[in-house]
Amino acid sequence: MNPNSTPTAEKALVVLSGGQDSTTCLFWALQKFGAGNVEAVTFDYGQRHRVELDCARKIAAMAGVRQTVLPIDTFAAIGGNALTDDSIQPEQGSRDDDALPNTFVPGRNLIFLTFAAAFGYTRGARHIVTGVAQTDYSGYPDCRENTLQALQLAVRLGMDSRVELHTPLMYLSKAETVTLAQQVGAMEALAWSHTCYNGAVPPCGHCASCELRAKGFAEAGVADPLVERCAREV
């Protein structure tokens, strides 16, 4: 996407977790669709890193967009993963095999995007923006392009709608995502984003998500505004 392109007049709904990727996508959507045409939806699914809910609220306010928080408690009831089950600790670092990490929440993005499409339907927003990326270290199956294409078709048929799922980060590396964040003016908001699976502020620096974020900023040659903010507040 060209950050200098002319915004469209159609409405968009951004799935905003409060993390690095969704924050970047929020500002991408603001440039593509125009400030008055963008809303955000955040899901409270009983996640371990609940601080991200506060981050999402602050980032939405900074961006000047309306935000709605929707509760989904089913994932916590299902359990079996480190993000919704307190008895399981998130794995440290990235895996070196093909197995999915214990931070994988089965069906999470499928449910999120289906609910987002339904919510967007009531808001007259047929464009749904999500920060999933096939290049992410984990290879989560619900982040892959073929999954999103299949889901888009299912939602179109099931809602008799023209919903369009946008994945601006799908094939970007984390370093390229940092560059995009700079281009769309998201850097100030990234100082308030949250990535750490352990819910730590400052970030723990050891979980896979922290390592991936740090690697992306390092490769882009850019200081992480979140780390800088935390250092100033010590």
Backbone as a ProteinNet text record, in pm:
[ID]
protein_1_A
[PRIMARY]
MNPNSTPTAEKALVVLSGGQDSTTCLFWALQKFGAGNVEAVTFDYGQRHRVELDCARKIAAMAGVRQTVLPIDTFAAIGGNALTDDSIQPEQGSRDDDALPNTFVPGRNLIFLTFAAAFGYTRGARHIVTGVAQTDYSGYPDCRENTLQALQLAVRLGMDSRVELHTPLMYLSKAETVTLAQQVGAMEALAWSHTCYNGAVPPCGHCASCELRAKGFAEAGVADPLVERCAREV
[TERTIARY]
84.2	0	87.4	53.8	124.9	68.5	148.1	95.8	51.3	87	46.3	-77.4	-138.8	-254.8	-374.7	-469.8	-589.1	-684.2	-731.9	-823.3	-951.5	-1007.1	-1135.2	-1246.8	-1368.5	-1481.1	-1553.8	-1511.2	-1580.4	-1530.3	-1613.5	-1580.3	-1500.8	-1412.9	-1329.3	-1332.7	-1318.8	-1312.8	-1180.3	-1101	-970.2	-978.3	-929.1	-918.5	-794.7	-814.9	-707.1	-682.6	-571.3	-537.7	-462.3	-398.6	-310.2	-164.9	-139.3	-3.8	59.6	183.7	259.6	192.6	152.8	99.1	-36.1	-126	-259.4	-254.1	-161	-145.1	-98.9	-3	43.5	-70.8	-151.6	-264.7	-370.4	-388	-484.3	-444.2	-317.8	-272.6	-266.2	-239.7	-249.1	-392.2	-489.7	-630.2	-670.7	-618	-650.7	-604.9	-489.2	-441.8	-519.4	-556.7	-624.5	-770.8	-839.2	-983	-1023.7	-934.3	-967.7	-1011.6	-973.8	-997.2	-1143.3	-1233.4	-1374.3	-1439.8	-1365.2	-1423.2	-1369.1	-1296.8	-1232	-1279.1	-1312.9	-1341.5	-1252.4	-1246.7	-1166.7	-1252.5	-1221.8	-1286.4	-1177.3	-1192.4	-1095.9	-1167.5	-1103.6	-1166.3	-1102.9	-1188.1	-1146.3	-1176.7	-1073.1	-1094.9	-1028.4	-1006.9	-946.3	-796.8	-734.7	-591.9	-506.7	-396.5	-302.2	-247.6	-211.7	-153.3	-265.5	-342.5	-460.8	-425.7	-299	-256.6	-279.2	-281.9	-300.6	-437.6	-536.2	-668.3	-660	-585.8	-566.1	-486	-387.8	-307.5	-395.1	-484	-571.4	-660.5	-712.4	-797.4	-718.6	-596.9	-515.7	-478.3	-441.8	-401.1	-518.6	-636.6	-755.3	-783.4	-767.4	-789.4	-686	-560.1	-455.2	-482.8	-538.5	-567.9	-698.1	-776.9	-902.8	-1011.1	-1009.6	-1110.6	-1198.3	-1321.1	-1414.2	-1371.1	-1373	-1333.4	-1441.8	-1467.6	-1561.6	-1489	-1508.9	-1450.1	-1559.1	-1536.3	-1633.2	-1578.4	-1658.7	-1611.7	-1632.7	-1529.9	-1541.1	-1475.7	-1555.8	-1497.4	-1481.6	-1519.2	-1514.9	-1372.5	-1277.4	-1139.2	-1083	-1115.1	-1068.5	-1131.5	-1257.3	-1325.1	-1265	-1222.5	-1160.7	-1021.7	-942.5	-808.3	-713.3	-608.5	-514.1	-405.5	-396.1	-289.7	-242.4	-122.7	-58.4	-118.1	-197.7	-253.3	-384.6	-452.6	-580.6	-585.6	-480.6	-476.5	-360.9	-392.2	-289.4	-197.1	-238	-154.1	-42.1	-45.1	55.3	136.6	266.9	355.1	395.5	396.1	439.2	581.3	603.9	737.4	834.6	959.2	1062.8	1130	1144.4	1211.1	1128.6	1186.9	1119	1151	1056.2	1077.2	1167.7	1241.4	1326.4	1274.8	1145.6	1083.3	954.1	876.4	754.7	631.1	647	532.1	486.1	356.6	303.5	337.4	370.5	401.4	276.3	295.7	179.7	102.9	148.7	73.6	-30	-36.7	-137.1	-274.3	-368.4	-505.7	-589.6	-627.8	-696.8	-825.2	-833.8	-954.7	-966.4	-868	-882.4	-907.1	-823.6	-841.8	-966.2	-1003.2	-1126.4	-1246.7	-1248.4	-1358.6	-1354.2	-1235.8	-1222.9	-1274.2	-1229.5	-1263.5	-1410	-1466.5	-1609.2	-1692.2	-1655.2	-1725.3	-1703	-1581.1	-1553.1	-1637	-1649.7	-1731.4	-1877.5	-1926.1	-2064.7	-2084.4	-1986.7	-1994	-1984.7	-1894.1	-1881.2	-2008.5	-2076	-2202.4	-2302.1	-2308.2	-2402.7	-2357.2	-2228.5	-2173.9	-2161.1	-2198.8	-2185	-2040.5	-1956.1	-1813.9	-1785.5	-1763.1	-1739	-1590.3	-1504.2	-1360.4	-1312.5	-1257.5	-1206.1	-1053.8	-984.2	-837	-779.4	-685.6	-623.7	-472.8	-399.1	-253.8	-189.3	-261.8	-202	-92.8	6.1	117.6	164.2	170	215.1	363.8	437.6	581.3	614.7	513.3	537.5	611.4	694.6	782.6	707.5	586.9	517.1	448.3	418.9	345.3	206	142.4	5.8	-80.8	-150.8	-229.9	-342.6	-392.8	-501.6	-448.6	-317.3	-258	-219.6	-242.1	-197.7	-298.1	-246.3	-330.9	-441.6	-412.2	-517	-630.1	-596.2	-699.8	-788.5	-725.9	-802.3	-888.7	-838.5	-917	-1039.7	-1020.5	-1132.7	-1234.9	-1185.7	-1276.3	-1353.8	-1287.5	-1355.9	-1470	-1445.6	-1550.6	-1666	-1634.5	-1738.9	-1824.4	-1759.9	-1834.1	-1919.2	-1864.4	-1943.6	-2069.7	-2053.8	-2169.1	-2266	-2211.7	-2295.7	-2368.3	-2315.1	-2378.8	-2433.4	-2417.9	-2461.4	-2407.8	-2275.9	-2214.1	-2093.1	-2037	-1915.6	-1795.5	-1796.2	-1689.3	-1552.9	-1455.7	-1320	-1222.8	-1143.9	-1044.5	-911.9	-858.4	-732	-622.1	-510.7	-397.4	-269.9	-251.2	-138.9	-1.6	5.7	135.7	162.8	76.3	79.3	217.1	287.4	417.4	532.7	511.3	617.8	694.9	825.8	905.1	877.2	921.4	899.9	973.6	1090.7	1163.1	1083.7	1024.1	943	817.7	766	650.4	687.2	808.3	855.9	866	917.2	927.8	789.3	694.1	557	499.5	526.4	477.9	530.2	653.9	711.3	638	610	547.1	405.1	333	192.8	173.8	284.2	275.1	232.5	271.4	227.6	328.9	444.6	552.6	518.5	453.7	417.6	323	227.8	132.8	200.8	303.9	373.7	442.4	466.8	525.5	430.2	302	200.4	144.6	204.2	158	214.6	159	203.6	219.2	329	357.2	386.1	441.3	491.3	383	406.7	311.5	294.5	396	387.6	317.5	278	208.8	298.6	429.7	524.5	544.2	552.2	586.2	690.8	813.1	867.6	859.4	869.1	859	963	926	1016.4	1143	1132.1	1248.1	1285.8	1215.2	1253.3	1149.8	1024.7	923.2	941.6	881.4	899.3	851.8	743.2	689.4	783.6	841.7	938.4	1060.9	1109.6	1228.1	1202.6	1084.5	1051.1	1041.4	979.3	966.5	1103.9	1186.9	1319.9	1402.4	1391.8	1465.2	1421.5	1291.9	1240.8	1291.1	1287.7	1336.9	1487.7	1559.5	1703.9	1739	1671	1698.7	1659.1	1558.3	1516.8	1606.7	1690.9	1778.9	1704	1595.4	1509.3	1493.5	1499.9	1478.4	1330.1	1302	1162.8	1108.9	1005.8	953.5	896	850.5	800.9	915.4	1025.2	1142.1	1194.9	1198.6	1246.4	1155.1	1024	929.8	947.6	958.5	975.3	1104	1211	1338.6	1328.6	1251	1234.5	1155.1	1065	975	1035	1151	1214.7	1266.1
-119.5	0	124.1	217.2	344.7	437.4	474.1	558.1	694.8	732.4	862.4	854.4	735.2	718.4	794.5	823.6	897.6	807	849.3	766.1	736.3	617.5	583.7	636.6	633.9	686.9	578.1	452.6	344.2	328	264.1	249	121.3	129.8	15.8	-6.3	-132.2	-171.3	-243.3	-195.1	-252.5	-337.9	-461	-546	-499.7	-432.1	-367.1	-439.1	-509.6	-580.9	-492.2	-388.2	-306.7	-344	-439.5	-482.3	-403.2	-437.7	-367.2	-376.4	-496.1	-516.1	-449.2	-468.1	-409.1	-257.2	-203.6	-57.9	-3.2	-71.4	-30.5	-35.9	-140.2	-154.9	-47.2	-3.8	103.4	230.2	265.9	387.7	369.1	247	215.5	240	193.7	210.4	356.9	434.5	577.1	646.3	607.1	666.9	615.8	489.4	431.2	472.8	478	501.7	639.1	709.6	842.3	836.2	936	934.4	916.4	976	966.1	834.7	747.3	622.7	498	517	403.2	389.4	267.4	231.6	115.8	88.6	-23.3	-113.6	-242	-337.9	-417.7	-434.5	-507.2	-620.6	-736.3	-852.5	-883.9	-890.9	-934.1	-1083.6	-1165.2	-1309.6	-1380.6	-1305.8	-1364.6	-1384	-1303.6	-1318.2	-1288.5	-1362.6	-1344.3	-1201.4	-1152	-1017.9	-914.3	-900.6	-814.1	-666	-633.8	-495.1	-443.8	-535.3	-491.6	-428.4	-462.3	-400.5	-250.6	-216.2	-74.5	-5.3	-76.8	-20.5	8	-85.1	-66.8	55.5	74.6	191.4	320.5	324	445.6	473.7	368.5	385.8	431.9	375.8	419.8	567.1	607.6	748.3	837.3	793.3	871.1	886.2	781.5	783.7	857.1	884.9	955.5	870.8	739.4	651.8	592.7	565.5	500.5	355.2	310.2	173.6	103.1	-22.6	-105.7	-230	-264.2	-385.6	-491.6	-605.2	-714.5	-830.6	-885.2	-996.5	-1131.3	-1216.5	-1355.2	-1442.7	-1505.5	-1582.1	-1730.7	-1770.9	-1913.3	-1967.4	-1886.6	-1934.4	-1972	-1891.8	-1922.2	-2051.5	-2073.9	-2197.1	-2319.5	-2302.6	-2413	-2442.5	-2336.6	-2351.6	-2422.7	-2480.2	-2558.8	-2479.2	-2350.3	-2268.2	-2164.9	-2114.3	-2029	-1888.5	-1849.2	-1714	-1704.7	-1818.7	-1815	-1910.4	-1987.7	-2084.8	-2049.7	-2004	-1958.5	-2070.2	-2195	-2306.8	-2338.4	-2271.7	-2295.4	-2168.8	-2179.2	-2063.7	-2051.1	-1929.7	-1911.6	-1962.3	-2025	-2073.6	-1956.4	-1981.8	-1880.5	-1894.7	-1784.7	-1787.4	-1855.3	-1863.1	-1922.6	-2070.6	-2147.1	-2290.4	-2314.6	-2424.9	-2461.3	-2586.5	-2617.1	-2729.6	-2680.8	-2771.4	-2732.9	-2731.2	-2764.2	-2768.1	-2626.7	-2610.6	-2480.9	-2453.7	-2329.1	-2295.8	-2302.3	-2306.7	-2317.6	-2187.2	-2081.6	-1955.5	-1954	-2062	-2070.7	-2096	-2006.7	-2020.5	-2071.4	-2199.8	-2257.2	-2181.2	-2141.1	-2075.2	-1928.4	-1871.8	-1733.9	-1635.2	-1634	-1537	-1565.2	-1692.7	-1725.9	-1664.5	-1678.2	-1622.2	-1469.7	-1413.9	-1268.3	-1205.9	-1259	-1197.2	-1219.9	-1332.3	-1354.5	-1255.2	-1238.8	-1139.9	-998.7	-970	-837	-810.3	-910.7	-894.4	-871.1	-943.4	-924.9	-786.1	-743.3	-610.7	-503.2	-523.4	-428.6	-418.8	-531	-535	-436.8	-435.4	-345.8	-200.5	-178.6	-43.2	9	-72	-31	-28.9	-111.8	-119	-256	-259.6	-388.8	-423.4	-327.6	-351.5	-385.7	-504.5	-548.9	-558.7	-491.9	-485.7	-561.7	-651	-730.4	-737.7	-750.8	-749.8	-886	-986.7	-1119.5	-1117	-1205.5	-1210.3	-1354	-1397.8	-1533.2	-1549.4	-1440.2	-1445.2	-1448.1	-1442.5	-1445.8	-1573.9	-1566.8	-1678.6	-1808	-1800.2	-1918.4	-1997.5	-1931.1	-1998.8	-2038.5	-1958.2	-1989.3	-2014.8	-2126.7	-2156.9	-2057.6	-1991.1	-1894.6	-1755.6	-1747	-1621.4	-1629.6	-1742.8	-1764.2	-1708	-1668.3	-1605.8	-1698.6	-1828.6	-1918.2	-1932.2	-1925.8	-1929.3	-1806.3	-1690.2	-1565.2	-1559.6	-1611.8	-1614.1	-1703.1	-1819	-1910.8	-1849.6	-1783.1	-1720.5	-1606.8	-1528.2	-1418.6	-1471.8	-1579.3	-1638.7	-1688.2	-1756	-1808.3	-1696.3	-1587.9	-1475.9	-1407.3	-1391.8	-1331.7	-1412.6	-1543.7	-1629.6	-1630	-1640	-1650.9	-1523.5	-1407.8	-1279.9	-1211	-1277.3	-1218.2	-1074.9	-1064	-931.9	-926.4	-807	-786.2	-760.4	-821.2	-797.8	-827	-744.7	-762.1	-760.3	-866	-874.7	-818.4	-720.7	-658.6	-704.1	-748.1	-796.6	-725.9	-599.9	-521.5	-576.8	-661.2	-711.4	-854.7	-911.4	-1054.5	-1107	-1038.4	-1087.6	-996.7	-914.9	-826.7	-893.1	-871	-910.7	-811.4	-843.9	-750.8	-618.9	-625.8	-502.8	-419.2	-483.2	-411	-352.9	-421.4	-369.3	-241.5	-238.1	-117.2	-2.1	-30.7	72.5	124	33	74.2	161.9	124.8	205	347.5	362.6	496.7	571.9	501.7	565.4	612.3	539	573.5	653.2	689.1	774.8	704.9	577.8	499.8	496.1	556.4	538.1	591.3	704.5	758.3	663.4	608.6	514.6	384.5	343.2	219.2	228.1	348.1	363.8	313.9	301.2	256.3	119.2	55.2	-77.5	-182.9	-303.4	-411.9	-539	-609	-730.8	-849.8	-826.8	-932.5	-1031.7	-1160	-1265.2	-1278.3	-1235.1	-1244.9	-1124.7	-1029	-911.4	-815.7	-826.7	-744	-607.3	-505.1	-368.9	-316.2	-292.1	-307.8	-452.5	-474.4	-609.6	-702.5	-830.5	-925.7	-948.9	-937.1	-953.4	-1096.6	-1193	-1333.1	-1419.3	-1380.2	-1460.5	-1444.4	-1535.1	-1533.7	-1402.4	-1348.9	-1225.6	-1107.6	-1100.2	-993.3	-1006.2	-1128.7	-1149.2	-1110.3	-1144.5	-1112.6	-961.7	-893.8	-747.9	-681.9	-722.7	-664.3	-688.1	-806.1	-838.7	-748.8	-724.3	-640.3	-497.2	-438.8	-302.1	-295.7	-397.4	-399.2	-406.8	-494.2	-509.2	-385.2	-313.6	-189.5	-72.3	-92.6	14.9	127.7	91.6	191.8	155.8	255.5	232.4	205	107.5	74.3	183.4	256.2	365	316.5	190.4	135.7	120.2	64.4	46	181.5	278	411.9	476.5	460.4	519.3	456.6	324.8	255.5	296.8	317.6	359.2	498.3	585.8	721.8	722	625.5	624.4	554.7	490.5	420.4	522.5
0	0	0	-83.5	-87.9	18.8	121.4	228.2	181	59.2	5.3	-83.7	-88	-174.3	-119	-206.4	-166.2	-90.2	28.5	105.9	28.8	53	-7.1	82.9	33	109.1	187	173.8	241.5	384.1	468.3	609.6	634.2	734.8	770.1	920.7	958.1	1098.6	1120.7	1216.5	1244.5	1370.4	1361.5	1480.3	1556.3	1667.9	1741.9	1874	1882.9	2006.2	2103.8	2051.8	2133.1	2112.5	2022.5	1992.7	1879.8	1850.1	1746.5	1609.5	1571.3	1436.4	1417	1512.4	1495.6	1504.4	1583.6	1590.5	1456	1395.7	1262.5	1161.8	1170.4	1077.2	1098.5	1221.8	1248.7	1174.4	1181.1	1114.9	962.8	918.6	775	726.6	803.8	766.2	764.9	858.9	862.3	734.8	683.8	559.2	438.8	441.2	324.4	315.5	431.2	429.8	481	546.6	597.5	742.7	820.7	965.7	1003.1	928	963.4	924.4	861	810.6	879.5	990.7	1055.8	1200.7	1239.1	1377.9	1417.1	1547.3	1596.5	1684.3	1680.4	1770	1840.2	1969.7	2051.6	2122.7	2130	2192.1	2327.3	2428.4	2561.4	2569.6	2551.6	2548	2665.8	2774.6	2892.6	2878.1	2793.7	2766.2	2889.4	2898.9	3009.9	3010.8	2894.8	2883.2	2871.3	2980.1	2977.5	2969.7	2997.1	2985.8	2843.8	2746.2	2608.3	2587.4	2670.6	2658	2688	2793.2	2824.6	2714	2660.2	2551.3	2429.6	2397.4	2281.8	2299.5	2419.6	2446.4	2427.1	2479.4	2468.6	2323.6	2250.6	2110.8	2025.5	2048.9	1975.4	2002.9	2129.2	2164.5	2096.8	2094.8	2029.4	1880	1820.9	1677.3	1646.6	1750.4	1731.3	1667.4	1697.3	1638.9	1748.3	1712.2	1803.7	1822.8	1948.3	1977.8	2057.8	2023.4	2096.8	2145.6	2272.7	2329	2340.8	2276.7	2279.7	2362.7	2455.7	2538.2	2470.3	2480.4	2433	2539.8	2626.7	2735.9	2705.4	2584.7	2550.2	2545.7	2498	2487.9	2624.6	2727.2	2861.3	2911.5	2876.8	2918.7	2851	2725.3	2652.3	2707.2	2732	2787.9	2692.9	2751.6	2673.1	2603.4	2632.1	2571.6	2672.6	2650.5	2749.5	2757.9	2659.8	2662.8	2738.6	2758.5	2829.3	2948.2	2968.8	3077.8	3170.7	3291.7	3384.6	3431.6	3411.6	3455.8	3356.4	3238.8	3134.6	3115	3126.7	3108	2961	2906.9	2767.7	2746.6	2632.8	2600.5	2585.6	2620.1	2606	2469.9	2398.6	2269.3	2161.5	2042	1926.6	1917	1867.8	1849.3	1729.3	1733.5	1620.4	1550.8	1572.7	1503.2	1439.1	1383.3	1311.6	1401.2	1527.4	1617.5	1651.8	1670.4	1709.7	1855.4	1890.4	2029.2	2115.8	2247.3	2335.2	2348.6	2279.3	2275.3	2163.3	2085.7	1979.3	2041.8	2014.7	2063.1	1946.2	1946.1	1830.9	1795.2	1669.9	1620.2	1651.9	1721.3	1768.3	1654.7	1553.2	1445.2	1362.7	1351.6	1279.3	1350.3	1482.4	1561.7	1561	1584.4	1587	1457.5	1346	1217.6	1180.5	1223	1199.1	1279.9	1406.8	1489.9	1436.2	1392.1	1337.8	1213.9	1128.4	1007.7	1043.8	1144.8	1188.8	1249.1	1329.3	1389.6	1282.5	1187.3	1077.6	995	980.5	906	968.1	1101.6	1169.7	1163.8	1135.8	1130.6	987.4	891.4	752.4	706.4	772.1	737.1	676.8	547.1	483.2	477.2	511.3	509.5	650.9	667.8	796.6	785.3	875.1	869.8	988.8	961	1066.7	1045.8	1155.7	1150.1	1138.2	1093.5	1080	973	990.7	897	878.5	754.8	724.8	754	753.7	778.2	926.6	1014.6	1157.9	1194.2	1296.3	1332	1358.4	1410.3	1458.8	1348.9	1237.8	1132.4	1175.7	1262.8	1305.6	1181.8	1175.3	1055.2	1029.3	1133.7	1112.1	1079.1	1050.5	1003.1	856.2	793.7	656.2	556	441.3	339.9	292.5	274.2	225.9	327.6	457.4	560.2	550.7	534.8	527.5	401.8	292.1	168.5	184.5	247.6	269.2	364.1	468.4	564.8	500.5	418.7	350	264.5	192.4	110	196.2	306.1	394.5	451.9	494.4	552.2	445.7	326.6	218.7	190.7	185.8	158.5	276.8	398.1	516.9	552.3	511.3	542.6	418.8	305.2	178.4	168.4	187.5	193.2	100.5	87.8	7.7	98.6	216.8	312.9	250.2	284.7	233.9	351	364.4	470.4	419	489.1	449.9	545.9	489.3	569	522	559.1	506.6	542.1	646.4	692.1	646.4	566.7	539.1	501.5	414	368	407.8	510.4	557.6	671.2	673.5	788.4	900.8	1022.2	1132.4	1107.1	1043.6	1011.4	911.9	813.1	714.5	778.6	880.5	953.2	1027.7	1082.8	1149.8	1050	932	828.2	788.8	775	742.4	853.4	977.9	1090.8	1082.9	1042.5	1025.2	913.4	804.2	688.7	717.8	801.3	826.6	955	1020.6	1138.9	1265.7	1281.7	1397.5	1510.8	1494.5	1590.5	1730.4	1738.5	1870.3	1942.3	1868.1	1929.1	1969.3	1895.3	1928.6	2064.7	2112.7	2245.4	2353.2	2319.1	2415.1	2378.6	2279.7	2239.8	2333.4	2324.8	2412	2331.4	2353.8	2279	2369.7	2486.4	2574.9	2614	2587.1	2623	2774.5	2850.4	2995.6	3058.1	2974.2	3025.3	3099.4	3079.1	3154.3	3091	3175.1	3133.5	3231.6	3187.9	3052.4	3004.4	2873.6	2818.4	2880.9	2898.4	2963.3	2880.9	2747.5	2661.5	2632.1	2692.9	2678.7	2606.6	2611	2542.1	2390.7	2315.9	2170.3	2108.3	2160.8	2104.6	2127.6	2248.1	2277	2188	2171.3	2089.1	1944	1894	1755.1	1735.2	1830.4	1820.4	1824.4	1918.9	1931.4	1805.2	1748.8	1627.2	1510.9	1500.8	1393	1401.5	1520.9	1536.7	1512.5	1560	1540.6	1393	1319.3	1177	1098.4	1145.9	1079	1116.9	1217.7	1261.9	1330.2	1399	1462.7	1611	1695.7	1839.2	1864.2	1949.5	1982.9	2075.6	2033.5	2116.7	2249.6	2255.7	2382.1	2481.8	2436.8	2523.3	2569.1	2478.6	2514.7	2618.5	2601.6	2697.6	2835.7	2838.5	2965.9	3035.5	2957.2	3014.4	3077.1	3011.7	3065.3	3195.1	3209.8	3324.2	3445.1	3427.9	3540.6	3643.7
[MASK]
++++++++++++++++++++++++++++++++++++++++++++++++++++++++++++++++++++++++++++++++++++++++++++++++++++++++++++++++++++++++++++++++++++++++++++++++++++++++++++++++++++++++++++++++++++++++++++++++++++++++++++++++++++++++++++++++++++++++++

